[in-house]
Amino acid sequence: MSIRELGAVLRRRWYVIVPAILLSLLAALHLYRSVPVAYQSQSSVALLDSSAASKLPPSFGNPISNAGGALVVTADVLIRTLSGADSARELHSLGVTDPYTVGFAANTSGPLLTLTVTGTDREKVLEETNILTGFAGEQLNALQAAAKVQPAYMVQTAPVVLPQTPVPQLKSRYQQVLGVLIVGVGSGFTLSFVADALLAARRRRRERSAEESDGPGRAGRRRSRGRHVDATALLTGYLALAFFIPSNLTLPGLGGVGTPANVFALLAMFWYLATWLAGRIRPAPGTRLPRVAMWLLAVSVLASYIANAGRGSVRKELLGADRGLIALMVWVSLVVLVSAGIQDRARLDVLLRRAVVMGTVVAAIGFYDFFTATNIADSISIPGLSSSVPQITTLDRGAFTRPRSTTAQPLEFGGMLALLLPFAVQQAFDPVRRHLKAWRRWGPVALMGGALPLTVSRTSIIGALIVILVMVPRWKPARRWTAIGVLVGAVACFKVIIPGLIGTITALFASFLSNSDSSTQARTVKYSAIVPYVDERPLFGRGLGTFIPELYFFTDNQYMLTLAEMGFLGLLALLFLFLTGIHQGGAIRRLAVGESDRELGQAFFASALVALVVSATFDALSFPMFAGMFFLTIAAGGSYLGFIRRAAPKPRSVEFPCLPADQHPPTPSRAPAPAR
């Protein structure tokens, strides 16, 4: 459906969209007048070392001030204590009934805490902030007294910023008003197309019941003169926003899910709904599997959201759960647009080629970051967007700068390239593209594959090895030995051009195997630390997006994070999604007739296997670019499988030993006879 046709439907059904807009405006105005203004007050507390810290402590020491050898750990213990349910109940009995938060002060690395209270009564908020500030010191003393710490060795609290005069928080009020407007306009938009579809269906029934007069009527001879917009064009816009706007730049208040690409995907979903309701598009047969997998994931996310609402979460967790629902809608939009919105295989081929080309540009930016020891994304500033990841700096490992290009982190950069690398290889070998010059076919492979070692991370190397081990053994011997020779030559080139890189990567894996790497040990400790949270809510979890590092810790493992946030139900749904991608790749390879389609199936198989394995090395779905490419490739695999199944000949049976007339195998083409 073109933009012109969308406007025509809204004009025809003005009696639906206009009242909806007016009602939403009235509701927003009522909300603006009736909802009280929220006020917020803050105070800051610093932890001071004990008066006897410079002396030799007794044998038992102070288990709090010496935990980890820094007061930052003590501050973390105090934050967790104040954020717990027991402290909340005690504060409620003292009169602190409004929501409060406790966390490390922004832009500081020392034991400095910020205490925040938000409420609708200005004077009460100020009084509650005073109570919370005094309660923090009392809790710290109580913790140390329970550990039998002598008074001379106790850590003390000192208010460095007294409770501030409460200031109005108009941002949340405006967000609620804007939310009502969005819901009203969106409902009017959807209902307009529902009404148009119902009336069109009734009109078609009347036309069928009437006698045929003189051929198709005037309506049948109409032709749209608007520009044709399909799912591939919209998804291309999503890819451009996802690849070329740094993924850490988001709309304020939405966190990591508020990237322009994600917002565009949600708007594109409205286009699909309008086109589907108007009867212009129907999901293609045989493409249901990725949508079924997403349905299972959606059920687990909604179950965890309900579980989070019933456990007395703090405000940050509630906001995180809301962002988790937004992320789910984005993922569903991508899967539906690709698997149900693309009706032509040629357009699906175009989408994958564009994804590879744009990924190649991102890889090239990574080369620039590596050799210049900078990050080009740091210089990109877009009005209206803010960074969702504070204090992003250039990361180093050994003597090398780890590039992140336009992603939020080097791990996301490497994981995203590993997902797209199999398709770059498949397109380079595709006979349809043999007329192109070699640099156009093999340039993406060289740039993507070459950028993976530059991240100096195990995730990237593991992803590259999976692609090699899955794709190379399936090739014919001549191509296979050529590929092995090229890989050996590439390693030698890296060793000569970038001295020390191969040695650093080798040492990285050696320390991992010997369990002497600090990052590996830190992750192992987190595995046991997350068990109590899983035991607390094993089935549905705590809610997608609620295991916030500010309140808990980084997991660096998508499976452990899923266990904590969505329980075993969510973990099974996630594994089913990964296995769906692997199954689709294997099914495409089995059913394909041509060698090019078989290699495409192997590429989908390799990409899904990469996602399955590397998700154990970092919290993959927390990064918007990696998550977007993962769901897009999963949906594309389901769409390709539908095309392959519809094109495959039906098997012979005893009742029908011969193929139907329209399914005879194609006769081999003959070479034209030479001219005489």
Secondary structure as GFF3:
##gff-version 3
##sequence-region A 1 676
A	DSSP	alpha_helix	3	12	.	.	.	ID=ss1
A	DSSP	alpha_helix	14	34	.	.	.	ID=ss2
A	DSSP	beta_strand	38	48	.	.	.	ID=ss3
A	DSSP	three_ten_helix	67	69	.	.	.	ID=ss4
A	DSSP	alpha_helix	71	82	.	.	.	ID=ss5
A	DSSP	alpha_helix	85	94	.	.	.	ID=ss6
A	DSSP	beta_strand	100	104	.	.	.	ID=ss7
A	DSSP	beta_strand	112	119	.	.	.	ID=ss8
A	DSSP	alpha_helix	122	146	.	.	.	ID=ss9
A	DSSP	three_ten_helix	151	153	.	.	.	ID=ss10
A	DSSP	beta_strand	156	161	.	.	.	ID=ss11
A	DSSP	beta_strand	167	169	.	.	.	ID=ss12
A	DSSP	alpha_helix	170	209	.	.	.	ID=ss13
A	DSSP	three_ten_helix	219	221	.	.	.	ID=ss14
A	DSSP	alpha_helix	231	244	.	.	.	ID=ss15
A	DSSP	beta_strand	249	250	.	.	.	ID=ss16
A	DSSP	three_ten_helix	255	257	.	.	.	ID=ss17
A	DSSP	alpha_helix	260	277	.	.	.	ID=ss18
A	DSSP	alpha_helix	289	309	.	.	.	ID=ss19
A	DSSP	alpha_helix	315	339	.	.	.	ID=ss20
A	DSSP	alpha_helix	345	372	.	.	.	ID=ss21
A	DSSP	three_ten_helix	376	379	.	.	.	ID=ss22
A	DSSP	beta_strand	386	387	.	.	.	ID=ss23
A	DSSP	beta_strand	395	397	.	.	.	ID=ss24
A	DSSP	beta_strand	400	402	.	.	.	ID=ss25
A	DSSP	alpha_helix	410	429	.	.	.	ID=ss26
A	DSSP	three_ten_helix	431	433	.	.	.	ID=ss27
A	DSSP	alpha_helix	438	454	.	.	.	ID=ss28
A	DSSP	alpha_helix	458	471	.	.	.	ID=ss29
A	DSSP	three_ten_helix	472	474	.	.	.	ID=ss30
A	DSSP	alpha_helix	477	497	.	.	.	ID=ss31
A	DSSP	alpha_helix	501	513	.	.	.	ID=ss32
A	DSSP	alpha_helix	518	529	.	.	.	ID=ss33
A	DSSP	alpha_helix	531	536	.	.	.	ID=ss34
A	DSSP	alpha_helix	558	591	.	.	.	ID=ss35
A	DSSP	alpha_helix	595	614	.	.	.	ID=ss36
A	DSSP	three_ten_helix	620	622	.	.	.	ID=ss37
A	DSSP	alpha_helix	624	647	.	.	.	ID=ss38
A	DSSP	three_ten_helix	661	663	.	.	.	ID=ss39
###
